[in-house]
């Protein structure tokens, strides 16, 4: 099965998502404060489950949240854990946050201690 590129435009409660299976470049950016995170993330998790059957040589996930609620964190953790099962492939997470946003920096640090993937936690000035 050939996967298509995923592009979901952001809303007030959900992030922008761009997943490109041929380049292995994934981006999640914005706010994730949806009441039903599973409804939003489960199709992405299913897509990633298909992706890991034939992944790109390396997979890079750029994550940049303004805000992330608890249910979104749980869904994101599930997505990261699935990516961590790609055998023999390089997977890295770039957790980007505004330099002065301690909460998002700490969220990235929390994921880093729980998920078995390399995390690059980077403070940035840009949006």
Backbone atoms as SQL, in Angstrom:
CREATE TABLE atoms (id INTEGER PRIMARY KEY, chain TEXT, resi INTEGER, resn TEXT, atom TEXT, x REAL, y REAL, z REAL);
INSERT INTO atoms VALUES
  (1, 'A', 1, 'UNK', 'N', 0.843, -1.181, 0.000),
  (2, 'A', 1, 'UNK', 'CA', 0.000, 0.000, 0.000),
  (3, 'A', 1, 'UNK', 'C', 0.887, 1.242, 0.000),
  (4, 'A', 2, 'UNK', 'N', 0.560, 2.163, -0.847),
  (5, 'A', 2, 'UNK', 'CA', 1.315, 3.401, -0.938),
  (6, 'A', 2, 'UNK', 'C', 0.621, 4.482, -0.109),
  (7, 'A', 3, 'UNK', 'N', 1.368, 5.069, 0.800),
  (8, 'A', 3, 'UNK', 'CA', 0.808, 6.121, 1.645),
  (9, 'A', 3, 'UNK', 'C', 0.863, 7.461, 0.932),
  (10, 'A', 4, 'UNK', 'N', -0.142, 8.266, 1.150),
  (11, 'A', 4, 'UNK', 'CA', -0.155, 9.604, 0.589),
  (12, 'A', 4, 'UNK', 'C', 0.326, 10.599, 1.645),
  (13, 'A', 5, 'UNK', 'N', 0.708, 11.753, 1.192),
  (14, 'A', 5, 'UNK', 'CA', 1.117, 12.829, 2.092),
  (15, 'A', 5, 'UNK', 'C', -0.094, 13.275, 2.903),
  (16, 'A', 6, 'UNK', 'N', 0.120, 13.480, 4.190),
  (17, 'A', 6, 'UNK', 'CA', -0.934, 13.986, 5.067),
  (18, 'A', 6, 'UNK', 'C', -0.696, 15.477, 5.266),
  (19, 'A', 7, 'UNK', 'N', -1.732, 16.274, 5.055),
  (20, 'A', 7, 'UNK', 'CA', -1.663, 17.689, 5.412),
  (21, 'A', 7, 'UNK', 'C', -3.010, 18.089, 5.997),
  (22, 'A', 8, 'UNK', 'N', -2.994, 18.376, 7.291),
  (23, 'A', 8, 'UNK', 'CA', -4.188, 18.816, 7.996),
  (24, 'A', 8, 'UNK', 'C', -3.962, 20.259, 8.419),
  (25, 'A', 9, 'UNK', 'N', -4.859, 21.117, 8.010),
  (26, 'A', 9, 'UNK', 'CA', -4.733, 22.533, 8.368),
  (27, 'A', 9, 'UNK', 'C', -5.086, 22.734, 9.847),
  (28, 'A', 10, 'UNK', 'N', -4.450, 23.703, 10.496),
  (29, 'A', 10, 'UNK', 'CA', -4.716, 23.921, 11.916),
  (30, 'A', 10, 'UNK', 'C', -6.099, 24.535, 12.145),
  (31, 'A', 11, 'UNK', 'N', -6.621, 24.283, 13.340),
  (32, 'A', 11, 'UNK', 'CA', -7.858, 24.926, 13.781),
  (33, 'A', 11, 'UNK', 'C', -7.545, 25.604, 15.118),
  (34, 'A', 12, 'UNK', 'N', -8.564, 26.126, 15.756),
  (35, 'A', 12, 'UNK', 'CA', -8.369, 26.737, 17.077),
  (36, 'A', 12, 'UNK', 'C', -7.935, 25.709, 18.118),
  (37, 'A', 13, 'UNK', 'N', -8.309, 24.441, 17.900),
  (38, 'A', 13, 'UNK', 'CA', -8.050, 23.410, 18.913),
  (39, 'A', 13, 'UNK', 'C', -7.144, 22.277, 18.447),
  (40, 'A', 14, 'UNK', 'N', -6.789, 22.253, 17.163),
  (41, 'A', 14, 'UNK', 'CA', -5.930, 21.177, 16.650),
  (42, 'A', 14, 'UNK', 'C', -4.751, 21.747, 15.854),
  (43, 'A', 15, 'UNK', 'N', -3.626, 21.043, 15.874),
  (44, 'A', 15, 'UNK', 'CA', -2.426, 21.545, 15.202),
  (45, 'A', 15, 'UNK', 'C', -2.438, 21.283, 13.701),
  (46, 'A', 16, 'UNK', 'N', -1.544, 21.974, 13.015),
  (47, 'A', 16, 'UNK', 'CA', -1.267, 21.658, 11.618),
  (48, 'A', 16, 'UNK', 'C', -0.416, 20.392, 11.600),
  (49, 'A', 17, 'UNK', 'N', -0.707, 19.503, 10.672),
  (50, 'A', 17, 'UNK', 'CA', 0.043, 18.258, 10.564),
  (51, 'A', 17, 'UNK', 'C', 0.476, 18.084, 9.117),
  (52, 'A', 18, 'UNK', 'N', 1.762, 17.792, 8.924),
  (53, 'A', 18, 'UNK', 'CA', 2.300, 17.459, 7.604),
  (54, 'A', 18, 'UNK', 'C', 3.162, 16.214, 7.765),
  (55, 'A', 19, 'UNK', 'N', 2.762, 15.118, 7.139),
  (56, 'A', 19, 'UNK', 'CA', 3.532, 13.880, 7.153),
  (57, 'A', 19, 'UNK', 'C', 3.848, 13.511, 5.710),
  (58, 'A', 20, 'UNK', 'N', 5.133, 13.382, 5.381),
  (59, 'A', 20, 'UNK', 'CA', 5.531, 13.002, 4.037),
  (60, 'A', 20, 'UNK', 'C', 6.239, 11.647, 4.099),
  (61, 'A', 21, 'UNK', 'N', 5.595, 10.576, 3.626),
  (62, 'A', 21, 'UNK', 'CA', 6.187, 9.248, 3.750),
  (63, 'A', 21, 'UNK', 'C', 7.436, 9.042, 2.898),
  (64, 'A', 22, 'UNK', 'N', 7.560, 9.730, 1.774),
  (65, 'A', 22, 'UNK', 'CA', 8.719, 9.502, 0.913),
  (66, 'A', 22, 'UNK', 'C', 9.981, 10.176, 1.449),
  (67, 'A', 23, 'UNK', 'N', 9.836, 11.323, 2.132),
  (68, 'A', 23, 'UNK', 'CA', 11.006, 12.005, 2.688),
  (69, 'A', 23, 'UNK', 'C', 11.239, 11.657, 4.153),
  (70, 'A', 24, 'UNK', 'N', 10.223, 11.093, 4.820),
  (71, 'A', 24, 'UNK', 'CA', 10.336, 10.799, 6.250),
  (72, 'A', 24, 'UNK', 'C', 10.294, 12.053, 7.101),
  (73, 'A', 25, 'UNK', 'N', 9.763, 13.132, 6.564),
  (74, 'A', 25, 'UNK', 'CA', 9.685, 14.412, 7.276),
  (75, 'A', 25, 'UNK', 'C', 8.262, 14.609, 7.791),
  (76, 'A', 26, 'UNK', 'N', 8.134, 14.700, 9.127),
  (77, 'A', 26, 'UNK', 'CA', 6.832, 14.874, 9.763),
  (78, 'A', 26, 'UNK', 'C', 6.860, 16.187, 10.538),
  (79, 'A', 27, 'UNK', 'N', 5.756, 16.936, 10.500),
  (80, 'A', 27, 'UNK', 'CA', 5.648, 18.175, 11.264),
  (81, 'A', 27, 'UNK', 'C', 4.293, 18.226, 11.969),
  (82, 'A', 28, 'UNK', 'N', 4.331, 18.635, 13.221),
  (83, 'A', 28, 'UNK', 'CA', 3.108, 18.890, 13.990),
  (84, 'A', 28, 'UNK', 'C', 3.327, 20.241, 14.664),
  (85, 'A', 29, 'UNK', 'N', 2.426, 21.196, 14.386),
  (86, 'A', 29, 'UNK', 'CA', 2.666, 22.560, 14.852),
  (87, 'A', 29, 'UNK', 'C', 1.367, 23.251, 15.221),
  (88, 'A', 30, 'UNK', 'N', 1.365, 23.928, 16.355),
  (89, 'A', 30, 'UNK', 'CA', 0.211, 24.732, 16.742),
  (90, 'A', 30, 'UNK', 'C', -0.265, 24.420, 18.145),
  (91, 'A', 31, 'UNK', 'N', -1.582, 24.392, 18.327),
  (92, 'A', 31, 'UNK', 'CA', -2.147, 24.054, 19.631),
  (93, 'A', 31, 'UNK', 'C', -2.905, 22.754, 19.498),
  (94, 'A', 32, 'UNK', 'N', -2.848, 21.994, 20.567),
  (95, 'A', 32, 'UNK', 'CA', -3.602, 20.745, 20.614),
  (96, 'A', 32, 'UNK', 'C', -4.368, 20.724, 21.928),
  (97, 'A', 33, 'UNK', 'N', -5.575, 21.279, 21.862),
  (98, 'A', 33, 'UNK', 'CA', -6.405, 21.373, 23.061),
  (99, 'A', 33, 'UNK', 'C', -7.780, 20.772, 22.802),
  (100, 'A', 34, 'UNK', 'N', -7.845, 19.858, 21.860),
  (101, 'A', 34, 'UNK', 'CA', -9.112, 19.229, 21.518),
  (102, 'A', 34, 'UNK', 'C', -9.634, 18.391, 22.682),
  (103, 'A', 35, 'UNK', 'N', -10.946, 18.427, 22.879),
  (104, 'A', 35, 'UNK', 'CA', -11.566, 17.643, 23.947),
  (105, 'A', 35, 'UNK', 'C', -11.415, 16.147, 23.688),
  (106, 'A', 36, 'UNK', 'N', -11.460, 15.760, 22.410),
  (107, 'A', 36, 'UNK', 'CA', -11.353, 14.349, 22.064),
  (108, 'A', 36, 'UNK', 'C', -10.094, 14.134, 21.224),
  (109, 'A', 37, 'UNK', 'N', -8.974, 14.045, 21.898),
  (110, 'A', 37, 'UNK', 'CA', -7.689, 13.911, 21.208),
  (111, 'A', 37, 'UNK', 'C', -7.630, 12.631, 20.379),
  (112, 'A', 38, 'UNK', 'N', -8.234, 11.544, 20.867),
  (113, 'A', 38, 'UNK', 'CA', -8.196, 10.282, 20.125),
  (114, 'A', 38, 'UNK', 'C', -8.831, 10.444, 18.751),
  (115, 'A', 39, 'UNK', 'N', -9.904, 11.192, 18.691),
  (116, 'A', 39, 'UNK', 'CA', -10.584, 11.394, 17.410),
  (117, 'A', 39, 'UNK', 'C', -9.648, 12.063, 16.405),
  (118, 'A', 40, 'UNK', 'N', -8.837, 12.999, 16.864),
  (119, 'A', 40, 'UNK', 'CA', -7.898, 13.682, 15.983),
  (120, 'A', 40, 'UNK', 'C', -6.662, 12.826, 15.692),
  (121, 'A', 41, 'UNK', 'N', -6.067, 12.230, 16.742),
  (122, 'A', 41, 'UNK', 'CA', -4.785, 11.546, 16.588),
  (123, 'A', 41, 'UNK', 'C', -4.881, 10.098, 16.109),
  (124, 'A', 42, 'UNK', 'N', -5.981, 9.393, 16.369),
  (125, 'A', 42, 'UNK', 'CA', -6.046, 7.980, 15.973),
  (126, 'A', 42, 'UNK', 'C', -5.841, 7.751, 14.476),
  (127, 'A', 43, 'UNK', 'N', -6.428, 8.571, 13.584),
  (128, 'A', 43, 'UNK', 'CA', -6.126, 8.385, 12.156),
  (129, 'A', 43, 'UNK', 'C', -4.632, 8.604, 11.843),
  (130, 'A', 44, 'UNK', 'N', -3.990, 9.534, 12.552),
  (131, 'A', 44, 'UNK', 'CA', -2.555, 9.758, 12.355),
  (132, 'A', 44, 'UNK', 'C', -1.754, 8.562, 12.863),
  (133, 'A', 45, 'UNK', 'N', -2.165, 8.019, 14.004),
  (134, 'A', 45, 'UNK', 'CA', -1.498, 6.840, 14.563),
  (135, 'A', 45, 'UNK', 'C', -1.641, 5.661, 13.600),
  (136, 'A', 46, 'UNK', 'N', -2.834, 5.477, 13.031),
  (137, 'A', 46, 'UNK', 'CA', -3.033, 4.401, 12.050),
  (138, 'A', 46, 'UNK', 'C', -2.149, 4.612, 10.830),
  (139, 'A', 47, 'UNK', 'N', -2.020, 5.859, 10.383),
  (140, 'A', 47, 'UNK', 'CA', -1.163, 6.179, 9.243),
  (141, 'A', 47, 'UNK', 'C', 0.286, 5.817, 9.563),
  (142, 'A', 48, 'UNK', 'N', 0.752, 6.176, 10.770),
  (143, 'A', 48, 'UNK', 'CA', 2.124, 5.879, 11.181),
  (144, 'A', 48, 'UNK', 'C', 2.338, 4.359, 11.271),
  (145, 'A', 49, 'UNK', 'N', 1.341, 3.624, 11.720),
  (146, 'A', 49, 'UNK', 'CA', 1.448, 2.161, 11.761),
  (147, 'A', 49, 'UNK', 'C', 1.673, 1.606, 10.355),
  (148, 'A', 50, 'UNK', 'N', 1.014, 2.179, 9.362),
  (149, 'A', 50, 'UNK', 'CA', 1.245, 1.770, 7.974),
  (150, 'A', 50, 'UNK', 'C', 2.621, 2.226, 7.497),
  (151, 'A', 51, 'UNK', 'N', 3.000, 3.430, 7.880),
  (152, 'A', 51, 'UNK', 'CA', 4.303, 3.987, 7.480),
  (153, 'A', 51, 'UNK', 'C', 5.452, 3.107, 7.957),
  (154, 'A', 52, 'UNK', 'N', 5.391, 2.603, 9.171),
  (155, 'A', 52, 'UNK', 'CA', 6.536, 1.847, 9.704),
  (156, 'A', 52, 'UNK', 'C', 6.731, 0.507, 9.004),
  (157, 'A', 53, 'UNK', 'N', 5.759, 0.079, 8.215),
  (158, 'A', 53, 'UNK', 'CA', 5.931, -1.139, 7.429),
  (159, 'A', 53, 'UNK', 'C', 6.933, -0.922, 6.300),
  (160, 'A', 54, 'UNK', 'N', 7.055, 0.304, 5.818),
  (161, 'A', 54, 'UNK', 'CA', 8.002, 0.629, 4.752),
  (162, 'A', 54, 'UNK', 'C', 8.465, 2.078, 4.919),
  (163, 'A', 55, 'UNK', 'N', 9.244, 2.344, 5.998),
  (164, 'A', 55, 'UNK', 'CA', 9.618, 3.734, 6.292),
  (165, 'A', 55, 'UNK', 'C', 10.738, 4.245, 5.391),
  (166, 'A', 56, 'UNK', 'N', 10.884, 5.550, 5.390),
  (167, 'A', 56, 'UNK', 'CA', 12.027, 6.172, 4.716),
  (168, 'A', 56, 'UNK', 'C', 13.303, 5.785, 5.475),
  (169, 'A', 57, 'UNK', 'N', 14.456, 6.019, 4.872),
  (170, 'A', 57, 'UNK', 'CA', 15.729, 5.688, 5.514),
  (171, 'A', 57, 'UNK', 'C', 15.920, 6.364, 6.854),
  (172, 'A', 58, 'UNK', 'N', 15.420, 7.576, 6.972),
  (173, 'A', 58, 'UNK', 'CA', 15.418, 8.268, 8.264),
  (174, 'A', 58, 'UNK', 'C', 14.103, 9.024, 8.391),
  (175, 'A', 59, 'UNK', 'N', 13.677, 9.177, 9.630),
  (176, 'A', 59, 'UNK', 'CA', 12.419, 9.867, 9.912),
  (177, 'A', 59, 'UNK', 'C', 12.707, 10.972, 10.913),
  (178, 'A', 60, 'UNK', 'N', 12.293, 12.186, 10.568),
  (179, 'A', 60, 'UNK', 'CA', 12.467, 13.332, 11.450),
  (180, 'A', 60, 'UNK', 'C', 11.099, 13.930, 11.744),
  (181, 'A', 61, 'UNK', 'N', 10.824, 14.118, 13.024),
  (182, 'A', 61, 'UNK', 'CA', 9.551, 14.696, 13.442),
  (183, 'A', 61, 'UNK', 'C', 9.836, 16.042, 14.092),
  (184, 'A', 62, 'UNK', 'N', 9.343, 17.113, 13.488),
  (185, 'A', 62, 'UNK', 'CA', 9.438, 18.453, 14.064),
  (186, 'A', 62, 'UNK', 'C', 8.131, 18.751, 14.778),
  (187, 'A', 63, 'UNK', 'N', 8.215, 18.990, 16.084),
  (188, 'A', 63, 'UNK', 'CA', 7.043, 19.244, 16.905),
  (189, 'A', 63, 'UNK', 'C', 7.192, 20.641, 17.499),
  (190, 'A', 64, 'UNK', 'N', 6.169, 21.480, 17.304),
  (191, 'A', 64, 'UNK', 'CA', 6.226, 22.838, 17.839),
  (192, 'A', 64, 'UNK', 'C', 4.835, 23.233, 18.305),
  (193, 'A', 65, 'UNK', 'N', 4.598, 23.102, 19.604),
  (194, 'A', 65, 'UNK', 'CA', 3.290, 23.404, 20.166),
  (195, 'A', 65, 'UNK', 'C', 3.304, 24.734, 20.904),
  (196, 'A', 66, 'UNK', 'N', 2.214, 25.496, 20.741),
  (197, 'A', 66, 'UNK', 'CA', 1.949, 26.647, 21.594),
  (198, 'A', 66, 'UNK', 'C', 1.376, 26.150, 22.912),
  (199, 'A', 67, 'UNK', 'N', 0.527, 25.120, 22.800),
  (200, 'A', 67, 'UNK', 'CA', -0.076, 24.526, 23.985),
  (201, 'A', 67, 'UNK', 'C', -0.497, 23.104, 23.655),
  (202, 'A', 68, 'UNK', 'N', -0.428, 22.256, 24.672),
  (203, 'A', 68, 'UNK', 'CA', -0.726, 20.838, 24.513),
  (204, 'A', 68, 'UNK', 'C', -1.450, 20.374, 25.767),
  (205, 'A', 69, 'UNK', 'N', -2.691, 19.861, 25.623),
  (206, 'A', 69, 'UNK', 'CA', -3.402, 19.388, 26.806),
  (207, 'A', 69, 'UNK', 'C', -3.037, 17.930, 27.114),
  (208, 'A', 70, 'UNK', 'N', -3.506, 17.432, 28.236),
  (209, 'A', 70, 'UNK', 'CA', -3.113, 16.107, 28.709),
  (210, 'A', 70, 'UNK', 'C', -3.539, 14.998, 27.760),
  (211, 'A', 71, 'UNK', 'N', -4.769, 15.048, 27.263),
  (212, 'A', 71, 'UNK', 'CA', -5.213, 13.971, 26.371),
  (213, 'A', 71, 'UNK', 'C', -4.425, 13.993, 25.060),
  (214, 'A', 72, 'UNK', 'N', -4.043, 15.165, 24.584),
  (215, 'A', 72, 'UNK', 'CA', -3.204, 15.255, 23.385),
  (216, 'A', 72, 'UNK', 'C', -1.818, 14.678, 23.667),
  (217, 'A', 73, 'UNK', 'N', -1.294, 14.936, 24.864),
  (218, 'A', 73, 'UNK', 'CA', 0.017, 14.384, 25.236),
  (219, 'A', 73, 'UNK', 'C', 0.006, 12.869, 25.202),
  (220, 'A', 74, 'UNK', 'N', -1.066, 12.271, 25.698),
  (221, 'A', 74, 'UNK', 'CA', -1.168, 10.807, 25.705),
  (222, 'A', 74, 'UNK', 'C', -1.193, 10.256, 24.283),
  (223, 'A', 75, 'UNK', 'N', -1.947, 10.898, 23.398),
  (224, 'A', 75, 'UNK', 'CA', -2.001, 10.453, 22.005),
  (225, 'A', 75, 'UNK', 'C', -0.655, 10.629, 21.321),
  (226, 'A', 76, 'UNK', 'N', -0.001, 11.742, 21.592),
  (227, 'A', 76, 'UNK', 'CA', 1.314, 12.000, 21.019),
  (228, 'A', 76, 'UNK', 'C', 2.337, 10.978, 21.509),
  (229, 'A', 77, 'UNK', 'N', 2.249, 10.624, 22.784),
  (230, 'A', 77, 'UNK', 'CA', 3.129, 9.597, 23.344),
  (231, 'A', 77, 'UNK', 'C', 2.947, 8.283, 22.586),
  (232, 'A', 78, 'UNK', 'N', 1.718, 7.922, 22.301),
  (233, 'A', 78, 'UNK', 'CA', 1.431, 6.692, 21.561),
  (234, 'A', 78, 'UNK', 'C', 2.063, 6.762, 20.164),
  (235, 'A', 79, 'UNK', 'N', 1.917, 7.888, 19.503),
  (236, 'A', 79, 'UNK', 'CA', 2.499, 8.075, 18.173),
  (237, 'A', 79, 'UNK', 'C', 4.026, 7.946, 18.228),
  (238, 'A', 80, 'UNK', 'N', 4.666, 8.586, 19.207),
  (239, 'A', 80, 'UNK', 'CA', 6.121, 8.494, 19.346),
  (240, 'A', 80, 'UNK', 'C', 6.559, 7.054, 19.611),
  (241, 'A', 81, 'UNK', 'N', 5.822, 6.353, 20.466),
  (242, 'A', 81, 'UNK', 'CA', 6.182, 4.972, 20.787),
  (243, 'A', 81, 'UNK', 'C', 6.116, 4.066, 19.559),
  (244, 'A', 82, 'UNK', 'N', 5.140, 4.304, 18.691),
  (245, 'A', 82, 'UNK', 'CA', 5.054, 3.521, 17.450),
  (246, 'A', 82, 'UNK', 'C', 6.250, 3.837, 16.556),
  (247, 'A', 83, 'UNK', 'N', 6.594, 5.113, 16.424),
  (248, 'A', 83, 'UNK', 'CA', 7.771, 5.479, 15.621),
  (249, 'A', 83, 'UNK', 'C', 9.034, 4.819, 16.172),
  (250, 'A', 84, 'UNK', 'N', 9.074, 4.633, 17.483),
  (251, 'A', 84, 'UNK', 'CA', 10.229, 4.011, 18.109),
  (252, 'A', 84, 'UNK', 'C', 10.391, 2.535, 17.784),
  (253, 'A', 85, 'UNK', 'N', 9.384, 1.942, 17.143),
  (254, 'A', 85, 'UNK', 'CA', 9.470, 0.518, 16.786),
  (255, 'A', 85, 'UNK', 'C', 10.024, 0.289, 15.382),
  (256, 'A', 86, 'UNK', 'N', 10.373, 1.353, 14.672),
  (257, 'A', 86, 'UNK', 'CA', 10.942, 1.184, 13.326),
  (258, 'A', 86, 'UNK', 'C', 12.292, 0.493, 13.472),
  (259, 'A', 87, 'UNK', 'N', 12.411, -0.719, 12.939),
  (260, 'A', 87, 'UNK', 'CA', 13.663, -1.465, 13.123),
  (261, 'A', 87, 'UNK', 'C', 14.799, -0.925, 12.251),
  (262, 'A', 88, 'UNK', 'N', 15.934, -0.673, 12.878),
  (263, 'A', 88, 'UNK', 'CA', 17.151, -0.310, 12.156),
  (264, 'A', 88, 'UNK', 'C', 17.094, 0.989, 11.379),
  (265, 'A', 89, 'UNK', 'N', 16.134, 1.805, 11.646),
  (266, 'A', 89, 'UNK', 'CA', 16.019, 3.083, 10.931),
  (267, 'A', 89, 'UNK', 'C', 16.299, 4.223, 11.896),
  (268, 'A', 90, 'UNK', 'N', 16.748, 5.319, 11.346),
  (269, 'A', 90, 'UNK', 'CA', 17.047, 6.493, 12.158),
  (270, 'A', 90, 'UNK', 'C', 15.776, 7.321, 12.346),
  (271, 'A', 91, 'UNK', 'N', 15.398, 7.525, 13.608),
  (272, 'A', 91, 'UNK', 'CA', 14.229, 8.340, 13.938),
  (273, 'A', 91, 'UNK', 'C', 14.660, 9.389, 14.947),
  (274, 'A', 92, 'UNK', 'N', 14.328, 10.640, 14.700),
  (275, 'A', 92, 'UNK', 'CA', 14.637, 11.682, 15.682),
  (276, 'A', 92, 'UNK', 'C', 13.473, 12.651, 15.796),
  (277, 'A', 93, 'UNK', 'N', 13.347, 13.201, 16.989),
  (278, 'A', 93, 'UNK', 'CA', 12.293, 14.167, 17.289),
  (279, 'A', 93, 'UNK', 'C', 12.958, 15.510, 17.576),
  (280, 'A', 94, 'UNK', 'N', 12.526, 16.543, 16.879),
  (281, 'A', 94, 'UNK', 'CA', 12.942, 17.910, 17.180),
  (282, 'A', 94, 'UNK', 'C', 11.780, 18.572, 17.911),
  (283, 'A', 95, 'UNK', 'N', 11.949, 18.765, 19.220),
  (284, 'A', 95, 'UNK', 'CA', 10.916, 19.392, 20.039),
  (285, 'A', 95, 'UNK', 'C', 11.263, 20.873, 20.117),
  (286, 'A', 96, 'UNK', 'N', 10.541, 21.677, 19.356),
  (287, 'A', 96, 'UNK', 'CA', 10.806, 23.110, 19.277),
  (288, 'A', 96, 'UNK', 'C', 9.842, 23.852, 20.205),
  (289, 'A', 97, 'UNK', 'N', 10.348, 24.865, 20.868),
  (290, 'A', 97, 'UNK', 'CA', 9.508, 25.668, 21.757),
  (291, 'A', 97, 'UNK', 'C', 10.026, 27.096, 21.765),
  (292, 'A', 98, 'UNK', 'N', 9.138, 28.028, 22.066),
  (293, 'A', 98, 'UNK', 'CA', 9.581, 29.411, 22.216),
  (294, 'A', 98, 'UNK', 'C', 10.555, 29.457, 23.383),
  (295, 'A', 99, 'UNK', 'N', 11.626, 30.236, 23.232),
  (296, 'A', 99, 'UNK', 'CA', 12.677, 30.287, 24.254),
  (297, 'A', 99, 'UNK', 'C', 12.152, 30.569, 25.656),
  (298, 'A', 100, 'UNK', 'N', 11.122, 31.405, 25.753),
  (299, 'A', 100, 'UNK', 'CA', 10.610, 31.777, 27.072),
  (300, 'A', 100, 'UNK', 'C', 9.439, 30.897, 27.533),
  (301, 'A', 101, 'UNK', 'N', 9.150, 29.821, 26.810),
  (302, 'A', 101, 'UNK', 'CA', 8.026, 28.954, 27.164),
  (303, 'A', 101, 'UNK', 'C', 8.536, 27.728, 27.936),
  (304, 'A', 102, 'UNK', 'N', 8.654, 27.910, 29.251),
  (305, 'A', 102, 'UNK', 'CA', 9.170, 26.838, 30.112),
  (306, 'A', 102, 'UNK', 'C', 8.262, 25.607, 30.120),
  (307, 'A', 103, 'UNK', 'N', 6.952, 25.820, 30.033),
  (308, 'A', 103, 'UNK', 'CA', 6.011, 24.693, 30.067),
  (309, 'A', 103, 'UNK', 'C', 6.222, 23.765, 28.875),
  (310, 'A', 104, 'UNK', 'N', 6.406, 24.330, 27.681),
  (311, 'A', 104, 'UNK', 'CA', 6.604, 23.491, 26.497),
  (312, 'A', 104, 'UNK', 'C', 8.004, 22.869, 26.504),
  (313, 'A', 105, 'UNK', 'N', 8.975, 23.585, 27.048),
  (314, 'A', 105, 'UNK', 'CA', 10.314, 23.008, 27.187),
  (315, 'A', 105, 'UNK', 'C', 10.248, 21.794, 28.120),
  (316, 'A', 106, 'UNK', 'N', 9.571, 21.954, 29.246),
  (317, 'A', 106, 'UNK', 'CA', 9.449, 20.854, 30.209),
  (318, 'A', 106, 'UNK', 'C', 8.660, 19.689, 29.632),
  (319, 'A', 107, 'UNK', 'N', 7.650, 19.970, 28.818),
  (320, 'A', 107, 'UNK', 'CA', 6.884, 18.893, 28.173),
  (321, 'A', 107, 'UNK', 'C', 7.812, 18.074, 27.282),
  (322, 'A', 108, 'UNK', 'N', 8.670, 18.749, 26.520),
  (323, 'A', 108, 'UNK', 'CA', 9.642, 18.043, 25.681),
  (324, 'A', 108, 'UNK', 'C', 10.599, 17.211, 26.508),
  (325, 'A', 109, 'UNK', 'N', 11.047, 17.765, 27.634),
  (326, 'A', 109, 'UNK', 'CA', 11.950, 17.026, 28.521),
  (327, 'A', 109, 'UNK', 'C', 11.255, 15.798, 29.100),
  (328, 'A', 110, 'UNK', 'N', 9.969, 15.939, 29.431),
  (329, 'A', 110, 'UNK', 'CA', 9.204, 14.793, 29.937),
  (330, 'A', 110, 'UNK', 'C', 9.110, 13.693, 28.886),
  (331, 'A', 111, 'UNK', 'N', 8.765, 14.068, 27.650),
  (332, 'A', 111, 'UNK', 'CA', 8.709, 13.081, 26.572),
  (333, 'A', 111, 'UNK', 'C', 10.077, 12.412, 26.397),
  (334, 'A', 112, 'UNK', 'N', 11.132, 13.201, 26.472),
  (335, 'A', 112, 'UNK', 'CA', 12.482, 12.684, 26.288),
  (336, 'A', 112, 'UNK', 'C', 12.817, 11.597, 27.300),
  (337, 'A', 113, 'UNK', 'N', 12.334, 11.734, 28.535),
  (338, 'A', 113, 'UNK', 'CA', 12.646, 10.731, 29.551),
  (339, 'A', 113, 'UNK', 'C', 11.793, 9.475, 29.389),
  (340, 'A', 114, 'UNK', 'N', 10.644, 9.586, 28.740),
  (341, 'A', 114, 'UNK', 'CA', 9.716, 8.456, 28.637),
  (342, 'A', 114, 'UNK', 'C', 9.853, 7.699, 27.319),
  (343, 'A', 115, 'UNK', 'N', 10.050, 8.416, 26.230),
  (344, 'A', 115, 'UNK', 'CA', 10.072, 7.810, 24.899),
  (345, 'A', 115, 'UNK', 'C', 11.498, 7.372, 24.553),
  (346, 'A', 116, 'UNK', 'N', 11.607, 6.217, 23.960),
  (347, 'A', 116, 'UNK', 'CA', 12.918, 5.676, 23.606),
  (348, 'A', 116, 'UNK', 'C', 13.332, 6.130, 22.200),
  (349, 'A', 117, 'UNK', 'N', 13.414, 7.445, 22.025),
  (350, 'A', 117, 'UNK', 'CA', 13.850, 8.050, 20.768),
  (351, 'A', 117, 'UNK', 'C', 14.735, 9.245, 21.095),
  (352, 'A', 118, 'UNK', 'N', 15.663, 9.581, 20.203),
  (353, 'A', 118, 'UNK', 'CA', 16.475, 10.780, 20.439),
  (354, 'A', 118, 'UNK', 'C', 15.628, 12.044, 20.295),
  (355, 'A', 119, 'UNK', 'N', 15.645, 12.879, 21.318),
  (356, 'A', 119, 'UNK', 'CA', 14.928, 14.153, 21.320),
  (357, 'A', 119, 'UNK', 'C', 15.938, 15.281, 21.283),
  (358, 'A', 120, 'UNK', 'N', 15.711, 16.230, 20.371),
  (359, 'A', 120, 'UNK', 'CA', 16.463, 17.469, 20.351),
  (360, 'A', 120, 'UNK', 'C', 15.515, 18.553, 20.826),
  (361, 'A', 121, 'UNK', 'N', 15.774, 19.106, 21.999),
  (362, 'A', 121, 'UNK', 'CA', 14.894, 20.137, 22.562),
  (363, 'A', 121, 'UNK', 'C', 15.542, 21.486, 22.256),
  (364, 'A', 122, 'UNK', 'N', 14.840, 22.289, 21.455),
  (365, 'A', 122, 'UNK', 'CA', 15.425, 23.505, 20.913),
  (366, 'A', 122, 'UNK', 'C', 14.526, 24.715, 21.189),
  (367, 'A', 123, 'UNK', 'N', 15.076, 25.709, 21.885),
  (368, 'A', 123, 'UNK', 'CA', 14.386, 26.983, 22.073),
  (369, 'A', 123, 'UNK', 'C', 14.568, 27.838, 20.841),
  (370, 'A', 124, 'UNK', 'N', 13.497, 28.474, 20.406),
  (371, 'A', 124, 'UNK', 'CA', 13.563, 29.266, 19.184),
  (372, 'A', 124, 'UNK', 'C', 12.856, 30.601, 19.375),
  (373, 'A', 125, 'UNK', 'N', 13.224, 31.565, 18.551),
  (374, 'A', 125, 'UNK', 'CA', 12.582, 32.884, 18.565),
  (375, 'A', 125, 'UNK', 'C', 11.408, 32.939, 17.612),
  (376, 'A', 126, 'UNK', 'N', 11.358, 32.013, 16.643),
  (377, 'A', 126, 'UNK', 'CA', 10.351, 32.091, 15.587),
  (378, 'A', 126, 'UNK', 'C', 9.091, 31.323, 15.943),
  (379, 'A', 127, 'UNK', 'N', 8.044, 31.565, 15.147),
  (380, 'A', 127, 'UNK', 'CA', 6.773, 30.847, 15.335),
  (381, 'A', 127, 'UNK', 'C', 6.751, 29.644, 14.464);
